Amino acid sequence: MVADSIDPARIAEAHGRISGYIRRTPAVGIDTSELGLASAALTLKLELMQHSGSFKARGAFANLLLQEVPAAGVAAASGGNHGAAVAFAAQRLGHKARIFVPTISSPAKIVRIRNYGADLVVEGARYAEALERCQSFIAASGALSVHAYDHPATLLGQGSVGLELEEQAPKLDTLFIAVGGGGLIGGIAAWYRGRVKIVGVEPEGAPTLHAALAAGKPVEVQVGGIAADSLGASRIGGLAFAIAQRHVDRVMLVTDETIRDAQLALWERLCIVAEPGGAAALAPLLSGAYVPAKGERIGVLICGGNTTAVDFGR
């Protein structure tokens, strides 16, 4: 099974290949009283400080360094963050890139992609439509497909977040991770392999992994909500699903309101500017949906910061 090849040894190998091109992002210990929470040990892994503004740079570089890139360059479909990451990696490594994003992609992400020199196509209402257009281009051009979440190289790159975090915070009990297509949670869960309790967090408007686990297989879901540009895949990736069945403890659904509250708390109390999808993993803790056990050591992955908002409209 291909998912079995996403293992700690290969993640470590991929990390060795990409480490010269990515940032080792901070893992910051937070006094939970600053967030209005009961006493618990809390570590925030700040992947919003990664190149291109999200963890996606890891998977992008893994794809371009672990595979041969043809003269036609690379192509990717994205809600925005993956596209920015692929554009950045292609620019850094000297390859052509064409990126397809839906019309819901945030202006901040569109600007990043253009600034990295990629050819940008903004068409379709949702990620799935951008993916269809990307696949047609790849078939016609011969460009290398860089899938946002369902390719081994992508998961190997994203799994390097787990490798780093274990070095930075080696005694975590529980780790909260936002879920879109599943590349991030799949890679990190494959790294930890049950040594840390992994909790997926999804918007109620995009319950891809939650629905798949309930059905016993990946299924199509309707997608919407404030985090749809980053957590808006309509179907969980097959590789991530296979890993999640074995190594993800649970998936929690959160409302748009609690995601917005998490954004606000990060900014107002910690001066961290996260996009909705980047803040989503904190929502179960702030809303009280998850109550830590006494002494529980918790990690939260703040996975993206591509937003122009600061005061968030309040």
Rosetta blueprint (number, residue, H / E / L):
1 M L
2 V H
3 A H
4 D H
5 S H
6 I L
7 D L
8 P H
9 A H
10 R H
11 I H
12 A H
13 E H
14 A H
15 H H
16 G H
17 R H
18 I H
19 S L
20 G L
21 Y L
22 I L
23 R L
24 R L
25 T L
26 P L
27 A E
28 V E
29 G E
30 I E
31 D E
32 T H
33 S H
34 E H
35 L H
36 G L
37 L L
38 A L
39 S L
40 A L
41 A E
42 L E
43 T E
44 L E
45 K E
46 L E
47 E H
48 L H
49 M H
50 Q L
51 H H
52 S H
53 G H
54 S E
55 F L
56 K H
57 A H
58 R H
59 G H
60 A H
61 F H
62 A H
63 N H
64 L H
65 L H
66 L H
67 Q L
68 E L
69 V L
70 P L
71 A L
72 A L
73 G L
74 V E
75 A E
76 A E
77 A E
78 S L
79 G L
80 G L
81 N H
82 H H
83 G H
84 A H
85 A H
86 V H
87 A H
88 F H
89 A H
90 A H
91 Q H
92 R H
93 L H
94 G L
95 H L
96 K L
97 A E
98 R E
99 I E
100 F E
101 V E
102 P L
103 T L
104 I L
105 S L
106 S L
107 P H
108 A H
109 K H
110 I H
111 V H
112 R H
113 I H
114 R H
115 N H
116 Y L
117 G L
118 A L
119 D E
120 L E
121 V E
122 V E
123 E L
124 G L
125 A L
126 R L
127 Y H
128 A H
129 E H
130 A H
131 L H
132 E H
133 R H
134 C H
135 Q H
136 S H
137 F H
138 I H
139 A H
140 A H
141 S H
142 G L
143 A L
144 L E
145 S E
146 V L
147 H L
148 A L
149 Y L
150 D L
151 H L
152 P H
153 A H
154 T H
155 L H
156 L H
157 G H
158 Q H
159 G H
160 S H
161 V H
162 G H
163 L H
164 E H
165 L H
166 E H
167 E H
168 Q H
169 A L
170 P L
171 K L
172 L L
173 D L
174 T E
175 L E
176 F E
177 I E
178 A E
179 V L
180 G L
181 G L
182 G L
183 G H
184 L H
185 I H
186 G H
187 G H
188 I H
189 A H
190 A H
191 W H
192 Y H
193 R L
194 G L
195 R L
196 V L
197 K E
198 I E
199 V E
200 G E
201 V E
202 E E
203 P E
204 E L
205 G L
206 A L
207 P L
208 T H
209 L H
210 H H
211 A H
212 A H
213 L H
214 A H
215 A H
216 G L
217 K L
218 P L
219 V L
220 E L
221 V L
222 Q L
223 V L
224 G L
225 G L
226 I L
227 A L
228 A H
229 D H
230 S H
231 L H
232 G L
233 A L
234 S L
235 R L
236 I L
237 G L
238 G H
239 L H
240 A H
241 F H
242 A H
243 I H
244 A H
245 Q H
246 R H
247 H H
248 V L
249 D L
250 R E
251 V E
252 M E
253 L E
254 V E
255 T L
256 D H
257 E H
258 T H
259 I H
260 R H
261 D H
262 A H
263 Q H
264 L H
265 A H
266 L H
267 W H
268 E H
269 R H
270 L H
271 C L
272 I L
273 V L
274 A L
275 E L
276 P H
277 G H
278 G H
279 A H
280 A H
281 A H
282 L H
283 A H
284 P H
285 L H
286 L H
287 S H
288 G L
289 A L
290 Y L
291 V L
292 P L
293 A L
294 K L
295 G L
296 E L
297 R E
298 I E
299 G E
300 V E
301 L E
302 I E
303 C L
304 G E
305 G L
306 N L
307 T L
308 T L
309 A L
310 V L
311 D L
312 F L
313 G L
314 R L
